[in-house]
């Protein structure tokens, strides 16, 4: 990732910093935003721990990147690229994202995900996948709009039903 981050029309994607803790309640503490997470809304203490992990996991091009609105500097979400061996197969990179509710339906998530993938075009990411709860219809529609399609199911530990794995289909 470039030192100043990745710039899109409305966003700057950049590594998280300790100063971003104040933005996390609207993102990780909101029950509606966290409705399909495996743990629900996070407490302030859990948000601080999440932020610590996000800052430590920055190993370009992998990591969790704050989506900061360029107009006012507000962190409105994140996009992540991960290769957890318990979640992806060899040769795959998982993309994840989460955005505050007041950005839903504005195209911000699409701009962030598309901006990250475009900026990293040529990086050895392998197949891009996303893992989604099949009941999260908003995210399913979003992934399909980005050109991903359901490839398989995955049963993660502690879950009562399988999640769906969507993969980016080559153009």
Secondary structure, DSSP 8 states (H G I E B T S, - for coil): --TT-EE-SSEEEEE--GGGGGGSHHHHS-TTTTTTSSS-S--HHHHHHHHHHHHHT-BTTBEEEEEEETTT--EEEEEEEE--TTTS-TTEEEEEEEE-GGGTTTTHHHHHHHHHHHHTTTSS--EEEEEE-TT-HHHHHHHHHTTEEEEEEE--TT-SS-EEEEEE---
